Amino acid sequence: MFELLVLLLTSWHSQMRLTRSTSKASLPPDGEEMDDVEADDAPPVKTTKKRHVTLHDDNFAFKLLCASDDVKLDASWIVQLRHPKSSSPALFQLSADAQNVYEVLRFEEDTRSWLIDDAIVADGSMNICAPIHPMFLVLPYLLKNKQQFVPLDQMLEDSEYADIEKLMENKQVIQALPLVADVKDTSSCQVYRYSEEKAMEWLENRFEKLKGALLLHGLLHKAILDDDEALRRYSWGILCDYLPADVAATLKLRLQIKELEVKRAASDSTATKRKAEEDFFSNSENDLIKPEVKKKAPELSASQKRLQQASKGTKSLMGFFTKQPSA
């Protein structure tokens, strides 16, 4: 089962926001305004009055979010973080305690709208919350400091995407760090350094879990499920969508993922057609350089032969008008 919620969102930052056409006001996940909420170029406003917004209010943009029942949409944050593969900005949903992390995937088609109650929402796109292991988001930061040991709070410093710091207390991250990094205890804290061997073992384990889940649920085409090599290639393709390019390449070699070989059986008709085309163009080129062959004169009939014999020795008519040379 899925829970559908119409979110009033136009700005995706460290929390869900309501955006008016003239000003912006931040709201906590419970829908009530916080104290000392600042709007753009507006004085602070102190209020706890719950704001009621209808679908017909043109001052707000409406987004549809689809999530499973275990996702607490009314107690979560929509944040913008770096995508682990491309490092470009992407949307993620964090629970209030940052223990659950979901990637917000957007699906949209042309000429689509939502019919909600008695209103029509022109934006027919759908945002789906898909669970993701938060270690995939932390891994690029660990790689960035792979030459030295660094504490977690220093590792996750990012001036552009400060919300990554929310994952410092995430239990999955804390448990996974020793599995992908070397750990040292200092007098004040633990420090971490990327370990390629550990990381490959952890990723290989994630690969096997993903492959097993795909096989268990049987949602793929039978041709993939029945072919272990195809299933391994498909599973790796999903996993590498959340890995930096160099890590994905190393993992591919470790897993011995083979490239798809496309084999085409050429039929006799296809081969014949190709040979005919080659002969055509070959002959055309030769025709350009070969001398023109003179056509054979047609054979004369009996009457034509007699006329030809009779004309032998007969002086041409032009000879009577030609000046004769003097003796």
Secondary structure, 3 states (H helix, E strand, C coil): CEEEEEEECCCCCCCCEEECCCCEEECCCCCCCCCCECCCCCCCECCCCCCCCCCCCCCCCEEEEEEECCCCHHHEEEEEEECCCCCCEEEEEEECCCCCEEEEEEECCCCCCEEECCEEECCCCEEEEEECCCHHHHHHHHHHCCCCCEEHHHHCCCCCCHHHHHHHHCHHHHHHHHHHEEEEECCCCEEEEECHHHHHHHHHHHHHHHHHHHHHHCCCCHHHHCCHHHHHHHHHHHHHHHCCHHHHHHHHHHHCCCCCCCCCCCCHHHHHHHHHHHHHHHHHHHHHHCCCCCCCCCCCCHHHHHHHHHCCCCCCHHHHHCCCCCC
